[in-house]
């Protein structure tokens, strides 16, 4: 199971997600009211609280600018 943070920009899309939840395809862990979502600091705080236990190991990671800019492949 994976946890994903998304922003819904459309009421129809939100309804679609509600239907998916009703079918037990997804589970809404937390809904942030639009008034809070428009406040950048509050939004970042919410994202940090959701993702605080997610660790990414970047050991031996090397950024390759040429590969990053290679859009043809």
HUDARA-V394564 format. One record per residue. N is the residue number from 0. RES is the residue in three letters. PSI is psi in degrees with one decimal (none if undefined). OMEGA is omega in radians with two decimals (NA if undefined). D_LAST is the distance of its C-alpha to the last C-alpha in whole Angstrom. Layout:
N & RES & PSI & OMEGA & D_LAST
N & RES & PSI & OMEGA & D_LAST
//
This chain:
0 & UNK & 138.2 & 3.13 & 29
1 & UNK & 149.4 & 3.07 & 27
2 & UNK & 130.4 & -3.09 & 28
3 & UNK & 136.9 & 3.06 & 26
4 & UNK & 125.5 & 3.14 & 28
5 & UNK & 157.3 & 3.02 & 27
6 & UNK & 127.2 & 3.14 & 29
7 & UNK & 122.7 & -3.10 & 30
8 & UNK & 3.8 & -2.98 & 30
9 & UNK & 131.7 & -3.12 & 32
10 & UNK & -34.8 & 3.11 & 35
11 & UNK & -38.7 & 3.10 & 34
12 & UNK & -38.2 & 3.11 & 31
13 & UNK & -41.6 & 3.08 & 33
14 & UNK & -38.3 & 3.10 & 36
15 & UNK & -43.6 & 3.11 & 33
16 & UNK & -36.0 & 3.06 & 32
17 & UNK & -39.9 & 3.09 & 36
18 & UNK & -41.0 & 3.10 & 36
19 & UNK & -36.8 & 3.10 & 33
20 & UNK & -40.7 & 3.11 & 36
21 & UNK & -29.8 & 3.12 & 39
22 & UNK & 5.8 & -3.12 & 37
23 & UNK & 30.2 & 3.07 & 36
24 & UNK & -39.9 & 3.11 & 33
25 & UNK & 166.9 & 3.06 & 32
26 & UNK & 122.8 & 3.08 & 35
27 & UNK & 115.3 & -3.10 & 35
28 & UNK & -37.4 & -3.10 & 36
29 & UNK & 133.3 & 3.09 & 37
30 & UNK & 130.2 & -3.13 & 37
31 & UNK & 122.2 & 3.14 & 38
32 & UNK & 150.6 & -3.10 & 40
33 & UNK & -35.0 & -3.14 & 38
34 & UNK & -37.4 & 3.10 & 41
35 & UNK & -38.7 & -3.10 & 40
36 & UNK & -28.3 & -3.14 & 36
37 & UNK & -16.4 & 3.10 & 37
38 & UNK & 110.2 & -3.03 & 38
39 & UNK & -46.2 & -3.11 & 35
40 & UNK & -42.6 & 3.13 & 37
41 & UNK & -39.6 & 3.13 & 38
42 & UNK & -45.0 & 3.12 & 35
43 & UNK & -38.1 & 3.10 & 33
44 & UNK & -41.8 & 3.11 & 36
45 & UNK & -43.8 & 3.13 & 36
46 & UNK & -43.1 & 3.13 & 32
47 & UNK & -37.8 & 3.13 & 33
48 & UNK & -32.4 & 3.13 & 36
49 & UNK & -36.6 & -3.01 & 34
50 & UNK & 7.7 & -3.03 & 31
51 & UNK & -27.3 & -3.11 & 34
52 & UNK & 9.8 & 3.12 & 33
53 & UNK & 119.3 & -3.13 & 30
54 & UNK & 138.2 & 3.11 & 29
55 & UNK & 123.4 & 3.14 & 25
56 & UNK & 112.8 & 3.14 & 26
57 & UNK & 20.1 & 3.08 & 24
58 & UNK & 132.9 & 3.12 & 26
59 & UNK & 14.1 & 3.08 & 24
60 & UNK & 132.2 & 3.08 & 21
61 & UNK & 123.8 & 3.14 & 19
62 & UNK & 126.4 & 3.13 & 17
63 & UNK & 101.9 & -3.07 & 15
64 & UNK & -39.1 & -3.14 & 14
65 & UNK & -42.4 & 3.13 & 12
66 & UNK & -38.5 & 3.14 & 9
67 & UNK & -31.9 & -3.12 & 11
68 & UNK & 4.8 & -3.13 & 10
69 & UNK & 91.2 & -3.08 & 7
70 & UNK & -8.4 & -3.05 & 6
71 & UNK & -22.4 & -3.09 & 4
72 & UNK & none & NA & 0
//
